[in-house]
Amino acid sequence: MSREIVPLILLNLSLPAISGLDVLQHLKSSAAIKRIPVVILSSTKHDSDVNACFNLSANSYILKPIDLHLYQNMVTNVALYWLRLNEFTHSSEYAQEVFV
C-alpha cells in the first residue's frame, strides 16, 4: 500500500465534539504530521483564538466568509497559495521521517 503525504490541513476551529485547538495540538505534537501546514478556519477573530492557534504552531488563521460564493473563493485562494505557490518538501528524507 502506498502512502501519500497530505499537503495541507484545513481545520475548522469550531467543531461539534472536540475543540479545534485540541485537534491542532494533537496534529502539531505528532511527529508523523507536524510539518504539514495547518490553516485554521474560524467564524471569529478574537485575539485569544488567533494567539492560541499561532502558539500551537498553526500556519495561518483565516476568518470564514458567511457568503457561500466568498467562502468558495477563499478556499480556492488558500489552495492556490498552499498547494501551488508555497514550497513544500516532498523529499524522500521527509517521507521517511513521516512514516517511520
N, C-alpha and C positions, 0 to 999 in steps of 0.2 A: 504494500500500500504506500503510495507516495504522499508526502506531507508538504503542503504549501504554506508559506509564511503569509499570514494575513497582513496586508499592507497598512490597514487603518482601522481604528475602532471609533465608532460614533456612539457616545454614551449619553443617554438622557439622564439628567441629574435627578429628576422626579420619577422614580419607579414605584409600582404599586406594592411590592412585597419586601423590598430592601432599599436601603439608601444608595443613591448613585455614588456618594462618597465612599461607602463601604466597598462597592464594586471597584471603584477606581483604586482604592488602597490595595485590594486584592490583586488587581491587574499589575500594578506597579511594584508589588512585592514578589511577584512570580518571576523567577529567572528566565523562564521559557518565553515570557511575553512582555517583559518590562520595557523593551526598546521599541515596541510597536507604538506609534503615535496614537494618543487618545484625545479626541476632540469632544469636549463637553457641550451638550446642547441643553439650554435651560430657558424657562419662561420668565426667570427673574435675573436681575443683575445686582443683587445685593453684594456689597463689598465682602461680607463674611463668606458667602458662597464662592465668589471668584477667588478670594485669597485661599480658602480651604482647598479648592481644586488645584491651584498652582503649587501650594505647599505639598500636595500629594503627587506632584510631577505631571499634571495634565499638560498637554502640549498646546491646547487652545481652548478658549471659552467663548461660546457664541450664543447670543440671545436669539431664541427661535422666533421668527416672524409668525404672526397669527394667521395672516392670509396664506392660503394654500399655494397660490402661484409664487408668492415671495419665498415661501418655505422651499418649494421645489428649486427655485433659482439659487437659494442659499446652499442647498445640498449639492447642486451641480458645481457651484463655485468652490465649495470645500473639497469636493472630489477632484476638481481640476487642479487645485493647488497641491493637495497632499499626494495625489496619485500620478500627476503628470509633471508638475514643475518642481516639486520638492525632491531632493536626492535622498534615497533610502537604500541602505545596503541590502543586497540580495546575495552577498558573497557566501561561499561555502563555509568560511570560518564562522559567520554569523549563524548559518543554518545548523552547524554542528553544535554551537553554543546553545541554541534554542532547543534542540531535540536530544540533548544528552540526558 
